Amino acid sequence: MITGKQRSYLKKLTHTMEPSVYVGKSGLTENVLKEMDAYLEAHELLKVKLQDGCPTDVREAADMAAEQLKAEFVQAIGRKFSLYRQSEKRRIELP
């Protein structure tokens, strides 16, 4: 569980990031979740964008992905959301 201060720090980091994973009309499929899992393992911080055809609400998709990937929800703005999961090779040093 991350603290408010840590969440704020992660929000600042995601502000300049481009989305790394795009979710289309099929929603959060197994392949999309595998891609997200691999990205989180390599980078710890992930930004996802839901395309216009995506049938899932952004907050619902973020909660579902966070639960299945054992990640922390950082924020959701518009059709984008961010997740954080600490990996064995720590890349981000949280305050």
N, CA, C and O atoms as CSV, one atom per row, in Angstrom:
chain,resi,resn,atom,element,x,y,z
A,1,MET,N,N,0.846,-1.190,0.000
A,1,MET,CA,C,0.000,0.000,0.000
A,1,MET,C,C,0.888,1.249,0.000
A,1,MET,O,O,1.789,1.385,0.828
A,2,ILE,N,N,0.624,2.140,-0.925
A,2,ILE,CA,C,1.424,3.355,-1.005
A,2,ILE,C,C,0.727,4.485,-0.251
A,2,ILE,O,O,-0.498,4.512,-0.134
A,3,THR,N,N,1.527,5.408,0.253
A,3,THR,CA,C,0.993,6.532,1.013
A,3,THR,C,C,0.564,7.652,0.062
A,3,THR,O,O,0.829,7.595,-1.139
A,4,GLY,N,N,-0.091,8.653,0.605
A,4,GLY,CA,C,-0.509,9.798,-0.193
A,4,GLY,C,C,0.671,10.548,-0.788
A,4,GLY,O,O,0.616,11.011,-1.927
A,5,LYS,N,N,1.732,10.662,-0.010
A,5,LYS,CA,C,2.932,11.349,-0.487
A,5,LYS,C,C,3.569,10.581,-1.648
A,5,LYS,O,O,4.019,11.180,-2.625
A,6,GLN,N,N,3.602,9.263,-1.530
A,6,GLN,CA,C,4.157,8.435,-2.597
A,6,GLN,C,C,3.281,8.504,-3.844
A,6,GLN,O,O,3.791,8.575,-4.962
A,7,ARG,N,N,1.960,8.484,-3.650
A,7,ARG,CA,C,1.035,8.581,-4.781
A,7,ARG,C,C,1.228,9.913,-5.510
A,7,ARG,O,O,1.215,9.965,-6.739
A,8,SER,N,N,1.404,10.971,-4.749
A,8,SER,CA,C,1.622,12.289,-5.329
A,8,SER,C,C,2.910,12.311,-6.148
A,8,SER,O,O,2.947,12.899,-7.229
A,9,TYR,N,N,3.957,11.678,-5.643
A,9,TYR,CA,C,5.229,11.592,-6.354
A,9,TYR,C,C,5.061,10.812,-7.657
A,9,TYR,O,O,5.593,11.212,-8.692
A,10,LEU,N,N,4.323,9.698,-7.609
A,10,LEU,CA,C,4.091,8.888,-8.806
A,10,LEU,C,C,3.244,9.642,-9.830
A,10,LEU,O,O,3.462,9.502,-11.034
A,11,LYS,N,N,2.286,10.434,-9.369
A,11,LYS,CA,C,1.480,11.246,-10.282
A,11,LYS,C,C,2.362,12.221,-11.048
A,11,LYS,O,O,2.182,12.441,-12.246
A,12,LYS,N,N,3.322,12.802,-10.328
A,12,LYS,CA,C,4.248,13.743,-10.962
A,12,LYS,C,C,5.073,13.042,-12.046
A,12,LYS,O,O,5.325,13.614,-13.106
A,13,LEU,N,N,5.490,11.808,-11.777
A,13,LEU,CA,C,6.267,11.056,-12.761
A,13,LEU,C,C,5.430,10.697,-13.992
A,13,LEU,O,O,5.935,10.740,-15.113
A,14,THR,N,N,4.173,10.348,-13.797
A,14,THR,CA,C,3.331,9.936,-14.924
A,14,THR,C,C,2.869,11.112,-15.773
A,14,THR,O,O,2.442,10.926,-16.913
A,15,HIS,N,N,2.949,12.308,-15.231
A,15,HIS,CA,C,2.466,13.484,-15.957
A,15,HIS,C,C,3.126,13.631,-17.329
A,15,HIS,O,O,2.460,13.993,-18.299
A,16,THR,N,N,4.420,13.356,-17.418
A,16,THR,CA,C,5.137,13.538,-18.682
A,16,THR,C,C,5.205,12.265,-19.522
A,16,THR,O,O,5.689,12.294,-20.653
A,17,MET,N,N,4.720,11.143,-18.974
A,17,MET,CA,C,4.765,9.869,-19.697
A,17,MET,C,C,3.717,9.794,-20.797
A,17,MET,O,O,2.624,10.346,-20.674
A,18,GLU,N,N,4.065,9.113,-21.857
A,18,GLU,CA,C,3.088,8.765,-22.888
A,18,GLU,C,C,2.506,7.393,-22.514
A,18,GLU,O,O,3.194,6.592,-21.879
A,19,PRO,N,N,1.262,7.111,-22.894
A,19,PRO,CA,C,0.702,5.785,-22.603
A,19,PRO,C,C,1.541,4.681,-23.239
A,19,PRO,O,O,1.968,4.800,-24.387
A,20,SER,N,N,1.771,3.619,-22.494
A,20,SER,CA,C,2.576,2.492,-22.970
A,20,SER,C,C,1.705,1.364,-23.495
A,20,SER,O,O,2.139,0.571,-24.330
A,21,VAL,N,N,0.471,1.294,-23.000
A,21,VAL,CA,C,-0.458,0.238,-23.405
A,21,VAL,C,C,-1.776,0.905,-23.795
A,21,VAL,O,O,-2.257,1.812,-23.116
A,22,TYR,N,N,-2.341,0.436,-24.897
A,22,TYR,CA,C,-3.631,0.936,-25.367
A,22,TYR,C,C,-4.640,-0.204,-25.307
A,22,TYR,O,O,-4.365,-1.315,-25.759
A,23,VAL,N,N,-5.811,0.084,-24.743
A,23,VAL,CA,C,-6.864,-0.923,-24.620
A,23,VAL,C,C,-7.941,-0.588,-25.638
A,23,VAL,O,O,-8.495,0.512,-25.623
A,24,GLY,N,N,-8.243,-1.538,-26.530
A,24,GLY,CA,C,-9.195,-1.311,-27.610
A,24,GLY,C,C,-10.575,-1.848,-27.327
A,24,GLY,O,O,-10.983,-1.976,-26.172
A,25,LYS,N,N,-11.296,-2.164,-28.393
A,25,LYS,CA,C,-12.696,-2.563,-28.285
A,25,LYS,C,C,-12.891,-3.914,-27.597
A,25,LYS,O,O,-13.998,-4.216,-27.152
A,26,SER,N,N,-11.857,-4.723,-27.500
A,26,SER,CA,C,-11.969,-6.015,-26.827
A,26,SER,C,C,-11.842,-5.885,-25.314
A,26,SER,O,O,-12.113,-6.840,-24.587
A,27,GLY,N,N,-11.436,-4.720,-24.836
A,27,GLY,CA,C,-11.301,-4.494,-23.399
A,27,GLY,C,C,-10.017,-5.089,-22.848
A,27,GLY,O,O,-9.042,-5.265,-23.580
A,28,LEU,N,N,-10.018,-5.397,-21.558
A,28,LEU,CA,C,-8.832,-5.955,-20.900
A,28,LEU,C,C,-8.763,-7.456,-21.145
A,28,LEU,O,O,-9.266,-8.251,-20.350
A,29,THR,N,N,-8.146,-7.824,-22.232
A,29,THR,CA,C,-7.999,-9.232,-22.570
A,29,THR,C,C,-6.791,-9.815,-21.850
A,29,THR,O,O,-6.012,-9.085,-21.237
A,30,GLU,N,N,-6.643,-11.116,-21.927
A,30,GLU,CA,C,-5.508,-11.784,-21.294
A,30,GLU,C,C,-4.184,-11.286,-21.877
A,30,GLU,O,O,-3.215,-11.095,-21.142
A,31,ASN,N,N,-4.143,-11.078,-23.187
A,31,ASN,CA,C,-2.920,-10.600,-23.836
A,31,ASN,C,C,-2.563,-9.182,-23.390
A,31,ASN,O,O,-1.388,-8.876,-23.184
A,32,VAL,N,N,-3.556,-8.327,-23.242
A,32,VAL,CA,C,-3.306,-6.962,-22.779
A,32,VAL,C,C,-2.766,-6.997,-21.353
A,32,VAL,O,O,-1.831,-6.265,-21.027
A,33,LEU,N,N,-3.342,-7.834,-20.509
A,33,LEU,CA,C,-2.878,-7.950,-19.130
A,33,LEU,C,C,-1.448,-8.502,-19.060
A,33,LEU,O,O,-0.665,-8.086,-18.206
A,34,LYS,N,N,-1.109,-9.432,-19.950
A,34,LYS,CA,C,0.266,-9.958,-19.997
A,34,LYS,C,C,1.245,-8.853,-20.379
A,34,LYS,O,O,2.330,-8.744,-19.808
A,35,GLU,N,N,0.850,-8.043,-21.345
A,35,GLU,CA,C,1.693,-6.929,-21.776
A,35,GLU,C,C,1.883,-5.932,-20.633
A,35,GLU,O,O,2.990,-5.444,-20.406
A,36,MET,N,N,0.809,-5.635,-19.922
A,36,MET,CA,C,0.880,-4.722,-18.790
A,36,MET,C,C,1.778,-5.292,-17.692
A,36,MET,O,O,2.564,-4.563,-17.086
A,37,ASP,N,N,1.659,-6.585,-17.440
A,37,ASP,CA,C,2.463,-7.251,-16.422
A,37,ASP,C,C,3.954,-7.160,-16.761
A,37,ASP,O,O,4.774,-6.848,-15.897
A,38,ALA,N,N,4.295,-7.430,-18.002
A,38,ALA,CA,C,5.692,-7.366,-18.435
A,38,ALA,C,C,6.235,-5.943,-18.331
A,38,ALA,O,O,7.379,-5.737,-17.924
A,39,TYR,N,N,5.417,-4.973,-18.696
A,39,TYR,CA,C,5.856,-3.579,-18.625
A,39,TYR,C,C,6.076,-3.151,-17.180
A,39,TYR,O,O,7.056,-2.473,-16.871
A,40,LEU,N,N,5.169,-3.545,-16.302
A,40,LEU,CA,C,5.318,-3.210,-14.878
A,40,LEU,C,C,6.572,-3.849,-14.290
A,40,LEU,O,O,7.261,-3.231,-13.478
A,41,GLU,N,N,6.868,-5.065,-14.689
A,41,GLU,CA,C,8.061,-5.740,-14.177
A,41,GLU,C,C,9.329,-5.012,-14.619
A,41,GLU,O,O,10.298,-4.924,-13.864
A,42,ALA,N,N,9.315,-4.497,-15.829
A,42,ALA,CA,C,10.493,-3.820,-16.360
A,42,ALA,C,C,10.617,-2.364,-15.896
A,42,ALA,O,O,11.727,-1.878,-15.676
A,43,HIS,N,N,9.485,-1.667,-15.746
A,43,HIS,CA,C,9.528,-0.218,-15.505
A,43,HIS,C,C,8.871,0.244,-14.206
A,43,HIS,O,O,9.104,1.376,-13.781
A,44,GLU,N,N,8.078,-0.573,-13.578
A,44,GLU,CA,C,7.366,-0.290,-12.324
A,44,GLU,C,C,6.187,0.671,-12.457
A,44,GLU,O,O,5.237,0.570,-11.681
A,45,LEU,N,N,6.214,1.579,-13.393
A,45,LEU,CA,C,5.148,2.564,-13.539
A,45,LEU,C,C,4.583,2.477,-14.947
A,45,LEU,O,O,5.329,2.502,-15.926
A,46,LEU,N,N,3.270,2.374,-15.047
A,46,LEU,CA,C,2.599,2.129,-16.321
A,46,LEU,C,C,1.477,3.128,-16.534
A,46,LEU,O,O,0.706,3.415,-15.618
A,47,LYS,N,N,1.388,3.659,-17.755
A,47,LYS,CA,C,0.285,4.533,-18.130
A,47,LYS,C,C,-0.489,3.852,-19.255
A,47,LYS,O,O,0.098,3.419,-20.247
A,48,VAL,N,N,-1.797,3.762,-19.097
A,48,VAL,CA,C,-2.661,3.048,-20.035
A,48,VAL,C,C,-3.707,4.015,-20.576
A,48,VAL,O,O,-4.228,4.858,-19.846
A,49,LYS,N,N,-4.006,3.881,-21.860
A,49,LYS,CA,C,-5.070,4.689,-22.468
A,49,LYS,C,C,-6.142,3.765,-23.023
A,49,LYS,O,O,-5.847,2.788,-23.711
A,50,LEU,N,N,-7.393,4.091,-22.711
A,50,LEU,CA,C,-8.529,3.356,-23.268
A,50,LEU,C,C,-8.947,4.036,-24.555
A,50,LEU,O,O,-9.232,5.234,-24.565
A,51,GLN,N,N,-8.987,3.275,-25.649
A,51,GLN,CA,C,-9.420,3.807,-26.934
A,51,GLN,C,C,-10.927,4.067,-26.899
A,51,GLN,O,O,-11.626,3.602,-25.998
A,52,ASP,N,N,-11.418,4.813,-27.886
A,52,ASP,CA,C,-12.833,5.182,-27.921
A,52,ASP,C,C,-13.769,3.976,-27.949
A,52,ASP,O,O,-14.863,4.045,-27.390
A,53,GLY,N,N,-13.370,2.882,-28.581
A,53,GLY,CA,C,-14.235,1.713,-28.691
A,53,GLY,C,C,-14.246,0.812,-27.472
A,53,GLY,O,O,-14.987,-0.170,-27.441
A,54,CYS,N,N,-13.448,1.120,-26.477
A,54,CYS,CA,C,-13.342,0.265,-25.285
A,54,CYS,C,C,-14.659,0.294,-24.502
A,54,CYS,O,O,-15.149,1.367,-24.150
A,55,PRO,N,N,-15.236,-0.891,-24.230
A,55,PRO,CA,C,-16.532,-0.942,-23.563
A,55,PRO,C,C,-16.462,-0.702,-22.051
A,55,PRO,O,O,-17.496,-0.521,-21.408
A,56,THR,N,N,-15.268,-0.699,-21.485
A,56,THR,CA,C,-15.102,-0.588,-20.039
A,56,THR,C,C,-14.859,0.852,-19.606
A,56,THR,O,O,-14.168,1.601,-20.297
A,57,ASP,N,N,-15.420,1.241,-18.475
A,57,ASP,CA,C,-15.182,2.543,-17.875
A,57,ASP,C,C,-13.732,2.609,-17.385
A,57,ASP,O,O,-13.176,1.588,-16.980
A,58,VAL,N,N,-13.120,3.777,-17.415
A,58,VAL,CA,C,-11.704,3.909,-17.068
A,58,VAL,C,C,-11.415,3.482,-15.634
A,58,VAL,O,O,-10.423,2.796,-15.389
A,59,ARG,N,N,-12.252,3.870,-14.690
A,59,ARG,CA,C,-11.992,3.507,-13.285
A,59,ARG,C,C,-12.209,2.007,-13.071
A,59,ARG,O,O,-11.471,1.369,-12.321
A,60,GLU,N,N,-13.211,1.456,-13.727
A,60,GLU,CA,C,-13.480,0.018,-13.641
A,60,GLU,C,C,-12.313,-0.782,-14.223
A,60,GLU,O,O,-11.894,-1.783,-13.642
A,61,ALA,N,N,-11.787,-0.342,-15.371
A,61,ALA,CA,C,-10.648,-1.013,-15.998
A,61,ALA,C,C,-9.410,-0.903,-15.116
A,61,ALA,O,O,-8.660,-1.870,-14.977
A,62,ALA,N,N,-9.189,0.265,-14.521
A,62,ALA,CA,C,-8.024,0.470,-13.660
A,62,ALA,C,C,-8.089,-0.432,-12.425
A,62,ALA,O,O,-7.090,-1.044,-12.047
A,63,ASP,N,N,-9.254,-0.512,-11.806
A,63,ASP,CA,C,-9.413,-1.359,-10.618
A,63,ASP,C,C,-9.226,-2.834,-10.964
A,63,ASP,O,O,-8.589,-3.579,-10.219
A,64,MET,N,N,-9.784,-3.247,-12.096
A,64,MET,CA,C,-9.676,-4.641,-12.522
A,64,MET,C,C,-8.213,-4.997,-12.826
A,64,MET,O,O,-7.722,-6.048,-12.414
A,65,ALA,N,N,-7.530,-4.113,-13.546
A,65,ALA,CA,C,-6.127,-4.358,-13.890
A,65,ALA,C,C,-5.257,-4.368,-12.635
A,65,ALA,O,O,-4.386,-5.226,-12.491
A,66,ALA,N,N,-5.486,-3.426,-11.732
A,66,ALA,CA,C,-4.697,-3.361,-10.498
A,66,ALA,C,C,-4.874,-4.627,-9.666
A,66,ALA,O,O,-3.912,-5.148,-9.102
A,67,GLU,N,N,-6.094,-5.111,-9.594
A,67,GLU,CA,C,-6.360,-6.320,-8.819
A,67,GLU,C,C,-5.680,-7.535,-9.443
A,67,GLU,O,O,-5.035,-8.314,-8.740
A,68,GLN,N,N,-5.819,-7.699,-10.746
A,68,GLN,CA,C,-5.257,-8.877,-11.410
A,68,GLN,C,C,-3.734,-8.842,-11.486
A,68,GLN,O,O,-3.090,-9.891,-11.497
A,69,LEU,N,N,-3.155,-7.647,-11.538
A,69,LEU,CA,C,-1.706,-7.513,-11.658
A,69,LEU,C,C,-1.027,-7.286,-10.309
A,69,LEU,O,O,0.196,-7.166,-10.233
A,70,LYS,N,N,-1.831,-7.228,-9.244
A,70,LYS,CA,C,-1.312,-6.951,-7.901
A,70,LYS,C,C,-0.512,-5.648,-7.894
A,70,LYS,O,O,0.590,-5.574,-7.351
A,71,ALA,N,N,-1.095,-4.634,-8.509
A,71,ALA,CA,C,-0.468,-3.315,-8.624
A,71,ALA,C,C,-1.275,-2.296,-7.833
A,71,ALA,O,O,-2.397,-2.569,-7.406
A,72,GLU,N,N,-0.698,-1.136,-7.647
A,72,GLU,CA,C,-1.353,-0.031,-6.955
A,72,GLU,C,C,-1.914,0.947,-7.979
A,72,GLU,O,O,-1.229,1.320,-8.932
A,73,PHE,N,N,-3.154,1.358,-7.779
A,73,PHE,CA,C,-3.758,2.388,-8.617
A,73,PHE,C,C,-3.129,3.728,-8.243
A,73,PHE,O,O,-3.037,4.067,-7.063
A,74,VAL,N,N,-2.697,4.489,-9.250
A,74,VAL,CA,C,-2.104,5.801,-8.993
A,74,VAL,C,C,-3.113,6.904,-9.274
A,74,VAL,O,O,-3.432,7.702,-8.393
A,75,GLN,N,N,-3.618,6.948,-10.508
A,75,GLN,CA,C,-4.611,7.967,-10.844
A,75,GLN,C,C,-5.309,7.627,-12.153
A,75,GLN,O,O,-4.831,6.818,-12.947
A,76,ALA,N,N,-6.463,8.275,-12.353
A,76,ALA,CA,C,-7.197,8.168,-13.614
A,76,ALA,C,C,-7.609,9.573,-14.025
A,76,ALA,O,O,-8.217,10.310,-13.248
A,77,ILE,N,N,-7.272,9.932,-15.253
A,77,ILE,CA,C,-7.658,11.235,-15.796
A,77,ILE,C,C,-8.178,11.001,-17.198
A,77,ILE,O,O,-7.473,10.451,-18.044
A,78,GLY,N,N,-9.397,11.412,-17.448
A,78,GLY,CA,C,-10.004,11.224,-18.763
A,78,GLY,C,C,-10.099,9.753,-19.099
A,78,GLY,O,O,-10.751,8.998,-18.377
A,79,ARG,N,N,-9.470,9.332,-20.170
A,79,ARG,CA,C,-9.483,7.932,-20.599
A,79,ARG,C,C,-8.145,7.251,-20.332
A,79,ARG,O,O,-7.841,6.213,-20.921
A,80,LYS,N,N,-7.349,7.839,-19.442
A,80,LYS,CA,C,-6.033,7.282,-19.106
A,80,LYS,C,C,-5.980,6.953,-17.616
A,80,LYS,O,O,-6.615,7.613,-16.793
A,81,PHE,N,N,-5.209,5.919,-17.291
A,81,PHE,CA,C,-4.964,5.621,-15.885
A,81,PHE,C,C,-3.539,5.115,-15.716
A,81,PHE,O,O,-2.904,4.667,-16.671
A,82,SER,N,N,-3.051,5.194,-14.484
A,82,SER,CA,C,-1.683,4.797,-14.171
A,82,SER,C,C,-1.666,3.784,-13.039
A,82,SER,O,O,-2.469,3.853,-12.109
A,83,LEU,N,N,-0.738,2.843,-13.136
A,83,LEU,CA,C,-0.552,1.811,-12.120
A,83,LEU,C,C,0.919,1.753,-11.724
A,83,LEU,O,O,1.803,2.076,-12.517
A,84,TYR,N,N,1.166,1.333,-10.473
A,84,TYR,CA,C,2.530,1.168,-9.974
A,84,TYR,C,C,2.644,-0.193,-9.302
A,84,TYR,O,O,1.756,-0.613,-8.560
A,85,ARG,N,N,3.750,-0.871,-9.573
A,85,ARG,CA,C,4.060,-2.116,-8.873
A,85,ARG,C,C,5.577,-2.208,-8.735
A,85,ARG,O,O,6.311,-2.146,-9.722
A,86,GLN,N,N,6.028,-2.355,-7.500
A,86,GLN,CA,C,7.462,-2.458,-7.244
A,86,GLN,C,C,7.973,-3.776,-7.812
A,86,GLN,O,O,7.364,-4.827,-7.611
A,87,SER,N,N,9.092,-3.709,-8.520
A,87,SER,CA,C,9.686,-4.924,-9.074
A,87,SER,C,C,10.935,-5.283,-8.274
A,87,SER,O,O,11.370,-4.533,-7.401
A,88,GLU,N,N,11.494,-6.432,-8.588
A,88,GLU,CA,C,12.713,-6.866,-7.900
A,88,GLU,C,C,13.872,-5.915,-8.184
A,88,GLU,O,O,14.688,-5.635,-7.306
A,89,LYS,N,N,13.933,-5.427,-9.413
A,89,LYS,CA,C,14.955,-4.443,-9.785
A,89,LYS,C,C,14.348,-3.061,-9.601
A,89,LYS,O,O,13.799,-2.495,-10.546
A,90,ARG,N,N,14.439,-2.523,-8.419
A,90,ARG,CA,C,13.805,-1.246,-8.117
A,90,ARG,C,C,14.371,-0.131,-8.992
A,90,ARG,O,O,15.569,0.150,-8.963
A,91,ARG,N,N,13.502,0.489,-9.760
A,91,ARG,CA,C,13.890,1.573,-10.641
A,91,ARG,C,C,13.443,2.931,-10.066
A,91,ARG,O,O,14.083,3.957,-10.295
A,92,ILE,N,N,12.352,2.908,-9.332
A,92,ILE,CA,C,11.789,4.140,-8.774
A,92,ILE,C,C,11.978,4.103,-7.261
A,92,ILE,O,O,11.552,3.165,-6.587
A,93,GLU,N,N,12.614,5.124,-6.756
A,93,GLU,CA,C,12.826,5.233,-5.307
A,93,GLU,C,C,11.721,6.133,-4.754
A,93,GLU,O,O,11.714,7.339,-5.001
A,94,LEU,N,N,10.800,5.548,-4.015
A,94,LEU,CA,C,9.684,6.308,-3.463
A,94,LEU,C,C,10.120,7.102,-2.228
A,94,LEU,O,O,10.968,6.648,-1.459
A,95,PRO,N,N,9.536,8.285,-2.046
A,95,PRO,CA,C,9.862,9.091,-0.846
A,95,PRO,C,C,9.329,8.454,0.421
A,95,PRO,O,O,9.514,8.997,1.511
